[in-house]
Amino acid sequence: MALVSACAKSGDKQQKKVALAAAKEFPQQTDSVYVVNFTRSDADFKEHLNLMKLFYRERQYRFAWFKDGELVPQAYKLVEVIGRAHEEGLNPNDYARKDLKGMFQRLEQAKNDSTRHKLQEELDVTLTASYFDYATDFYKGTVDPRSMDNIEWEVKRNKIKLHKALQTILKERESRYPYYEFEALHDGYIRLRTALKQYRQAKQEGGWPKIELATKMLKPGDSAQAVLTVRHRILGKPAENTPQNRVYDPQLAAAVKNFQIRHGLKPDGVVGGETLRVMNIPIEERIDQIILNMERWRWVPKRFEDKYVFVNIPEYMLHVFEKGKEVLNMKVVVGKEMHATPVFSDKLEYIVFYPYWNITPQILTEEIAPAQAQNPNYLARNDMELVKDIGNNKVQVLPASSVDWYSVDENFKYRVRQRPGSKNPLGFVKFIFPNEHNVYLHDTPSDHLFNQAERGFSHGCIRLEKPFELAQYLLKDQKQWTPSAIKAAMHGGEEKYVNLSAKVPVYIVYFTAWVDDAGAVHFRDDVYGHDRDLEMAYFR
C-alpha cells in the first residue's frame, strides 16, 4: 500500500511537469556498456547477461520501466509479485537482490535532474534484471533437469522467450500467454498453487493427527477410540468424543474410500496397511510434494499441441487430450523399479497390428540368452525365433543351434523375436514413437494386472488397458480404418504397419501430485525415487 500511495503522490501535476522536463533534457536510455557492466557486477544477475543484452539491444537501449520520466505501474507490480514468491513455492529472499522499494523512494526524492537520470538508469536495468531473475525460476524452474544426471526428465523443453514475455508485460507486444499478469501458463500448475495455499493453511491450524490403531485395521461398522482420529484426519477437524462418533459409520467409510481413490489405493474403506501409512504421511511432506510437482510444470512446453497423449507414470494412467479436453483415458502398466519407464516425450508415428515382439538387447542378454543356453528348446517353446536382417525389411530365420548362447552380449549381430499370438506380451497391437529407449505403448494378454492398484510390472514399455479404443481414436481421421477393420487387423494373422495421417505427441511424465477438474488433490507414491532426487536439488 505504501508503494501505491507513493506512486499516487508522485502523480501530481507539478511533479509530472518536472519529470517530463528532465526526460526531455536527459535521453531516456542507457547503453550496452552500462547494461553489461551492471549485469556482470552481480553474481546472481550475471547468468541473465544474454537476456539483458538481447532485451535492450532490441529496444535500442531505451528505458523499459519509464514513460515520460515516470515509473510505469508494472514496476510496482513486479515488486509485489516478487514479494509473493512464496505462494509459488519459491523463496522471496532469492529475488531480493536489490532494495527496489528503497530505489523507488530515492528516485521520488531526487531533486537534481542529473541525479534523477542516473537513478532512472540504475533502476531500469535493476528492474529488468530482477524480472529475468524471478521469471527464469517461475517460468522455467529453479532446477534445470537436463543439467543434472540424477534427475530424470527428457520431456520437450520449455522454450519460453523471457525477453518477449517482458515486452508483453510492458504492453509493447501482444501474446496469447498471460505474461502481462505475471501469471503461470498451465492450469495444472495453478490448481497445485491453490492446493499449496490450502495445505499451508491447514498446517497453520495444526495439520492432522497421527492415527494409531489398537487393532490391525478398522473396518466399517467397527467401534473404537481411533475412529475419532480417523474422522479428524479425513474430515479436517476434531470430532466430539461421543459413542456415535466412535462408530465407523457409512458416511465416514465413504469419505475414507474417497481418500483412497485420491491416493491411488484400493477403495475398500478399510483403514490399515497402506491406507494407514498414507494417512500418516505428515502434512509438511505433502506441502513439499506439491511444491516439487509445481516445479515439474515449469519444465513442460509453454503450450501443448491440439492433440496429445499424456502418460503419468506414478498414476499408472494414460490420458488423451484434444483441444484442452480429455477425450480418452485408461489404466496402464509401467516399468518395475529396476526397469523404470523413462520420462521423455516424442511423437507417435505408426501402429503395428498383430506384431512380433523384437526382444531388446538388454532382455536378450540378461534373460533370453541364459535361458536358451540352459534349455535348447526355450525359444521354440515360447514361439521365439532367431533372425538375421537381410535388407528391405526382410529377415532370414536361422536355427537356434547356430549360436553359442553363452557368448551373447550387447554386440550380438542377430535378433530374437517372438511370433504374434497368445504368448506374445505385446498382445495384438503396438503404438510406436521411435526413441532411443525402445519404449512404446502396447496391448497385453495379462489383463488381470489392471486390477492392481500399483501397476509397475513391465520392462519399461507401457501396457494399455484399452488398446482397441486408442487405435480407434488415433485412426479416426483415416476413414478406411473402421472399428471392424481395426479388429480384423488385430487378429489378421500377419503383422501390419499403419502410418498415422499426422504424428501425435506423446508425453511420458512423472507427477506425484495433481488436482483434478473438481478441485480434489491427488497424491501418489514416489515409485522411482524421482521426488527424492528433485527434493535434494530444489530445497538445497
MARNU-212443 format. One record per residue (C-alpha): z, x, y. Coordinates in steps of 0.05 Angstrom, whole numbers, padded with zeros to 5 digits, always signed. Layout:
# residues N
ZXY/...
This chain:
# residues 540
+00000+00000+00000/+00014+00058+00047/-00057+00083+00038/-00086+00015+00053/-00041+00009+00114/-00062+00078+00138/-00134+00060+00128/-00125-00003+00168/-00090+00035+00225/-00146+00085+00228/-00196+00030+00236/-00181+00012+00308/-00239+00016+00356/-00216+00077+00394/-00207+00119+00333/-00274+00097+00305/-00307+00120+00370/-00273+00188+00364/-00293+00195+00292/-00365+00175+00307/-00369+00224+00365/-00343+00280+00322/-00392+00262+00267/-00449+00269+00316/-00425+00336+00342/-00409+00366+00274/-00460+00355+00218/-00432+00312+00162/-00449+00360+00107/-00426+00421+00070/-00467+00477+00038/-00478+00508-00030/-00434+00569-00016/-00374+00526+00002/-00383+00480-00058/-00389+00538-00107/-00332+00578-00078/-00286+00518-00074/-00300+00497-00146/-00292+00566-00174/-00226+00576-00138/-00192+00523-00181/-00187+00535-00256/-00187+00460-00271/-00247+00444-00227/-00286+00505-00249/-00311+00472-00313/-00347+00420-00270/-00386+00470-00228/-00454+00449-00255/-00439+00376-00238/-00415+00395-00169/-00478+00436-00154/-00523+00382-00182/-00489+00325-00143/-00490+00360-00076/-00559+00391-00084/-00590+00322-00097/-00559+00296-00032/-00578+00358+00009/-00503+00373+00015/-00488+00311+00056/-00416+00287+00053/-00406+00235-00001/-00340+00204+00017/-00350+00194+00092/-00391+00145+00132/-00396+00152+00207/-00339+00201+00204/-00292+00154+00167/-00269+00156+00095/-00303+00103+00052/-00259+00054+00014/-00279+00086-00053/-00237+00147-00034/-00173+00106-00034/-00195+00071-00097/-00204+00138-00133/-00132+00158-00116/-00108+00091-00141/-00147+00097-00206/-00122+00168-00219/-00051+00143-00207/-00060+00091-00262/-00089+00140-00312/-00030+00126-00359/-00060+00057-00371/-00119+00092-00403/-00076+00134-00448/-00086+00193-00401/-00035+00233-00362/-00040+00224-00286/-00009+00293-00275/-00071+00324-00307/-00113+00299-00248/-00063+00312-00191/-00096+00379-00176/-00094+00367-00102/-00050+00325-00057/-00103+00275-00037/-00054+00229-00002/-00029+00286+00040/-00100+00307+00057/-00115+00235+00079/-00055+00238+00126/-00073+00306+00155/-00143+00281+00169/-00117+00220+00204/-00071+00262+00247/-00123+00315+00265/-00136+00317+00340/-00186+00374+00344/-00257+00356+00323/-00268+00425+00292/-00205+00419+00252/-00224+00349+00231/-00292+00372+00207/-00260+00427+00164/-00213+00377+00134/-00270+00329+00121/-00309+00384+00084/-00249+00404+00042/-00231+00332+00027/-00302+00313+00009/-00311+00366-00044/-00239+00355-00068/-00253+00282-00079/-00317+00297-00115/-00285+00350-00160/-00226+00303-00173/-00274+00248-00194/-00311+00293-00242/-00245+00319-00270/-00219+00248-00284/-00286+00216-00303/-00302+00270-00353/-00240+00252-00393/-00245+00177-00380/-00318+00170-00399/-00329+00228-00448/-00260+00243-00475/-00207+00295-00466/-00226+00325-00533/-00296+00348-00550/-00303+00332-00624/-00363+00376-00633/-00328+00438-00608/-00270+00432-00657/-00280+00448-00730/-00224+00405-00756/-00246+00341-00720/-00297+00301-00760/-00346+00266-00713/-00421+00275-00712/-00439+00209-00681/-00494+00208-00629/-00469+00238-00564/-00447+00201-00503/-00499+00225-00453/-00470+00194-00390/-00492+00229-00326/-00430+00232-00284/-00465+00253-00220/-00506+00190-00225/-00444+00149-00240/-00413+00175-00176/-00475+00155-00137/-00465+00085-00165/-00392+00085-00143/-00414+00105-00073/-00465+00048-00073/-00523+00097-00068/-00557+00072-00131/-00557+00012-00178/-00535+00015-00250/-00525-00034-00308/-00458+00001-00322/-00393-00016-00285/-00382+00053-00256/-00372+00023-00187/-00308-00010-00214/-00285+00055-00246/-00288+00014-00310/-00297+00030-00384/-00364+00017-00418/-00343-00016-00484/-00305-00080-00499/-00273-00045-00559/-00240+00004-00511/-00220-00048-00461/-00186-00090-00515/-00147-00030-00540/-00126-00015-00469/-00096-00086-00465/-00062-00074-00532/-00033-00009-00506/-00001-00045-00448/+00028-00097-00495/+00057-00047-00544/+00086-00005-00488/+00119-00068-00461/+00146-00083-00530/+00174-00013-00534/+00210-00021-00468/+00241-00085-00495/+00269-00048-00555/+00210-00045-00602/+00221-00073-00672/+00277-00063-00722/+00272-00025-00788/+00272-00072-00847/+00320-00054-00904/+00319-00095-00967/+00376-00104-01016/+00325-00120-01070/+00257-00091-01087/+00219-00145-01049/+00224-00210-01011/+00182-00269-01034/+00171-00338-01002/+00229-00382-01019/+00280-00325-01022/+00343-00328-00981/+00371-00261-00955/+00400-00228-00893/+00338-00184-00889/+00296-00246-00874/+00325-00245-00804/+00299-00175-00793/+00231-00195-00820/+00230-00252-00770/+00246-00205-00714/+00192-00155-00736/+00137-00207-00747/+00152-00256-00690/+00173-00204-00639/+00242-00230-00621/+00310-00233-00654/+00326-00295-00695/+00392-00331-00693/+00434-00316-00755/+00434-00385-00788/+00426-00406-00860/+00359-00436-00843/+00332-00372-00812/+00355-00332-00872/+00307-00371-00916/+00237-00342-00925/+00201-00407-00908/+00126-00424-00909/+00118-00412-00834/+00145-00341-00840/+00103-00329-00902/+00040-00349-00864/+00059-00301-00808/+00070-00245-00859/+00003-00259-00891/-00030-00254-00823/+00005-00187-00812/-00021-00163-00880/-00092-00183-00862/-00088-00146-00796/-00065-00084-00832/-00114-00085-00890/-00063-00105-00942/-00066-00156-00998/-00046-00222-00963/+00004-00246-01015/+00062-00258-00968/+00108-00211-01007/+00149-00162-00966/+00158-00098-01006/+00118-00037-01026/+00061-00022-00979/+00076-00082-00935/+00147-00058-00924/+00123+00013-00910/+00073-00011-00858/+00123-00058-00825/+00170+00001-00815/+00120+00046-00780/+00153+00059-00712/+00123+00028-00650/+00116+00097-00620/+00067+00116-00676/+00027+00052-00664/+00022+00068-00590/-00004+00138-00605/-00053+00108-00655/-00081+00061-00603/-00090+00118-00554/-00126+00161-00606/-00175+00105-00620/-00187+00094-00546/-00207+00167-00544/-00257+00156-00600/-00290+00100-00560/-00305+00153-00507/-00345+00192-00558/-00395+00137-00574/-00461+00127-00536/-00453+00091-00469/-00495+00035-00497/-00510+00012-00567/-00580-00010-00587/-00601-00083-00592/-00594-00079-00668/-00550-00031-00707/-00507-00023-00769/-00434-00003-00759/-00392+00022-00817/-00318+00032-00803/-00290+00077-00858/-00215+00061-00854/-00232-00013-00850/-00277-00010-00912/-00325-00056-00876/-00397-00057-00853/-00418-00098-00792/-00488-00113-00767/-00495-00127-00693/-00554-00156-00656/-00554-00163-00581/-00479-00152-00579/-00463-00205-00631/-00441-00194-00702/-00493-00226-00748/-00470-00199-00816/-00410-00164-00847/-00389-00143-00916/-00338-00102-00954/-00357-00031-00972/-00332+00024-01018/-00329+00092-00985/-00314+00163-01009/-00248+00181-01041/-00209+00232-01000/-00235+00292-01039/-00306+00266-01027/-00296+00238-00957/-00353+00198-00927/-00375+00238-00865/-00371+00209-00795/-00441+00211-00764/-00499+00168-00741/-00573+00166-00759/-00630+00116-00766/-00644+00073-00826/-00718+00082-00844/-00733+00052-00912/-00707+00013-00971/-00715+00032-01044/-00715-00024-01095/-00698-00011-01168/-00680+00061-01151/-00670+00124-01190/-00605+00160-01176/-00621+00231-01157/-00558+00270-01173/-00533+00311-01114/-00526+00386-01124/-00450+00382-01118/-00443+00327-01170/-00493+00363-01215/-00456+00430-01214/-00386+00401-01216/-00394+00342-01264/-00461+00332-01298/-00478+00403-01319/-00410+00417-01350/-00413+00350-01387/-00483+00365-01414/-00462+00435-01434/-00405+00406-01475/-00446+00349-01504/-00522+00359-01511/-00531+00283-01514/-00495+00269-01449/-00559+00259-01406/-00593+00215-01458/-00531+00173-01468/-00527+00160-01393/-00601+00145-01382/-00609+00211-01345/-00669+00258-01347/-00685+00328-01324/-00746+00331-01278/-00789+00382-01242/-00823+00364-01176/-00898+00377-01182/-00921+00352-01113/-00949+00286-01085/-00882+00253-01101/-00894+00263-01175/-00848+00295-01226/-00853+00324-01296/-00798+00304-01345/-00770+00364-01382/-00729+00366-01446/-00655+00376-01431/-00653+00432-01482/-00698+00475-01438/-00640+00492-01392/-00577+00534-01401/-00528+00483-01372/-00472+00534-01368/-00512+00573-01316/-00529+00515-01270/-00510+00528-01197/-00529+00507-01127/-00596+00544-01134/-00617+00503-01194/-00693+00493-01188/-00697+00426-01224/-00667+00358-01212/-00628+00309-01254/-00637+00236-01241/-00612+00172-01274/-00663+00119-01291/-00657+00050-01258/-00618-00002-01296/-00549-00028-01312/-00517+00041-01319/-00544+00065-01252/-00488+00069-01200/-00538+00052-01144/-00549-00017-01172/-00616-00047-01154/-00627-00026-01082/-00610+00031-01035/-00618+00038-00959/-00640+00107-00934/-00627+00141-00868/-00647+00213-00885/-00590+00260-00867/-00561+00328-00886/-00501+00296-00920/-00542+00259-00973/-00505+00196-00955/-00536+00126-00957/-00519+00053-00969/-00530+00023-01038/-00516-00033-01087/-00466-00022-01143/-00453-00051-01213/-00378-00043-01201/-00368-00107-01162/-00295-00112-01182/-00277-00055-01134/-00289-00101-01075/-00226-00139-01096/-00184-00078-01079/-00152-00073-01010/-00163+00002-01007/-00234+00020-01028/-00241+00095-01030/-00276+00106-01097/-00344+00137-01085/-00371+00209-01080/-00386+00197-01006/-00441+00145-01006/-00426+00074-00984/-00429+00018-01035/-00445-00052-01010/-00414-00118-01028/-00476-00158-01006/-00537-00112-01013/-00586-00170-01020/-00563-00201-00954/-00571-00134-00919/-00641-00125-00947/-00659-00195-00926/-00635-00182-00855/-00670-00116-00848/-00736-00144-00873/-00734-00210-00836/-00790-00189-00789/-00835-00168-00846/-00859-00237-00868/-00883-00216-00937/-00812-00199-00956/-00786-00268-00971/-00719-00276-01008/-00756-00287-01073/-00798-00224-01062/-00736-00183-01048/-00702-00208-01112/-00765-00194-01152/-00768-00122-01125/-00694-00111-01140/-00707-00128-01213/-00780-00109-01218/-00775-00054-01269/-00802+00002-01226/-00780+00039-01165/-00810+00014-01100/-00805+00043-01029/-00809-00003-00969/-00812+00024-00898/-00778-00017-00844/-00822-00041-00787/-00772-00009-00739/-00717+00041-00752/-00646+00014-00747/-00590+00057-00721/-00531+00067-00768/-00463+00088-00743/-00412+00111-00794/-00348+00115-00754/-00273+00123-00762/-00229+00074-00724/-00158+00062-00749/-00141+00013-00694/-00181-00042-00660/-00175-00111-00630/-00216-00170-00656/-00250-00225-00616/-00187-00268-00620/-00144-00213-00589/-00108-00194-00654/-00092-00120-00661/-00112-00088-00728/-00087-00022-00757/-00109+00017-00818/-00082+00079-00853/-00109+00147-00834/-00145+00153-00902/-00176+00222-00888/-00125+00251-00841/-00172+00248-00781/-00119+00216-00737/-00072+00272-00753/-00123+00325-00734/-00141+00289-00669/-00068+00279-00652/-00056+00354-00653/-00113+00365-00603/-00101+00304-00559/-00026+00308-00548/-00024+00384-00543/
